[in-house]
Each structure stands twice: as structure tokens, then as C-alpha cells.
Amino acid sequence: MYSRPYVRLGELVTVIPRDPEDLTARARIRDAAMAHFGEYGFERATIRGIAETAQVSPGLVRHHFGAKQGLREACDAHLVKLIRQLADQTQAGRGLGNGNPIAAARAAVGPYESYLARALVEGEAAPLFDEMVELGAQWLTDADAARNRNDPPAADAKVRAAVTTAMALSITVLHKHISRAIGSDVFSTDGDELLARALIDLHSHPQLSLKEARTALDALDRQHRH
């Protein structure tokens, strides 16, 4: 249903290798389900419609996944798998410093943007959110230890990871507003670069000085005591 995801960054091509399983009827059904869930929502999507798109019988859909809930779980598991692959690439040095990780993420998850946006609005996609939080918390924990700063974070790594995960995933839901604001389609090559540059700036140029941060934290402490 979808071609092999890749994105060309200058002379570098970042590729998420296609899983052999993605050539199977089971994978076609899963991708069809993601398309239908994204367009119609979970409640309105039907097994029959998904089967027609995947060019299989409704019985085969039920054989592989049971009811629609089983399909949704398979969709979420597939996205979790893609996110883990992206994380592994970054840890292996094929992400930061070797291209645009925003573009790599869009190449991998892009075909499923409508599913992800709808699922988030419906309060679903919990496995993906939780996986991103766990990966983010580990990254923050490692980064905190490596930097050995004299101003340790005031919030637990998992709390910070949950907030940054919510911010990252909100782009999927708010992409039309973001695209209008930045003057470029956020799901385009130009959008990838603008997002990457903005994120690098936000992480490397704190908006608060250490003194200002300390003042704000002290105010929170005083309020908490009262």
C-alpha cells in the first residue's frame, strides 16, 4: 500500500528498512485499518470497508485480528515498532549529527499521520505515547548524567518526557495551524528543516537564565508550602 519510506537529505538517505512482514496480507489489512480509522474514526470505520481496501475478505480480517479493537492494537504496535527503530538509529549515530531526524521521523510515520492525529484526538494511541515517554525519559536521564550540571533539573525525567512527548505529538494534530503560522507545510521538506532548526534553537537557547529559573522555582515552593 505504501512505498518503502525514505527521505533524501543532501547526499544522505535515511531509510527505515521495510519489515518482510509488511508484504503480507496481515500488513495490508493493518495499513487499510489505519487509513480507515484516520478518515472515519474508530467507531465509524467498519471491518467490511477495511477488508475492501485491503482486498481481502472480512473473514480474513477477523481471522487475523478478531474485532476492531484487535486491529487498533496492531496499528499502535506498528507505530511503536517504528518509533523504536528511529530511536535505535539515533543511538547508533544515524540520527543527530547525520541528517535531519525530523525528516527521518516523517518518512517513517508519515503514511500514518491521519491515523495518529485521529487517535490522539480520540484519546487513544496510548502505547505509542507511553513508549515515547519511556524513550524520552531514558534520553533525558542519560543527558543529565553526561552534562553533570550544577543546576539539576527540578522535575523528574519522566515528567519532562511526558510534557515534551505531548508537545511533539501535538504537531500531528495542529499541523494546519503550524503550517499557516510558519508559512510552509509542516509535512514538507521545507517544513522538516524549519521544525528541526526551531527545535535546535529552543533546546540550545534557554529562555530563562539560571537566576530567573531559580526565582520561578522558589516562588512555586513558597506557593506549595502555603
Helices and strands as residue ranges (DSSP letters): E 6-9, E 12-15, G 20-23, H 25-40, H 47-54, H 58-65, H 68-91, H 101-109, G 110-112, H 113-121, H 126-147, H 157-173, H 175-182, H 189-204, H 210-225
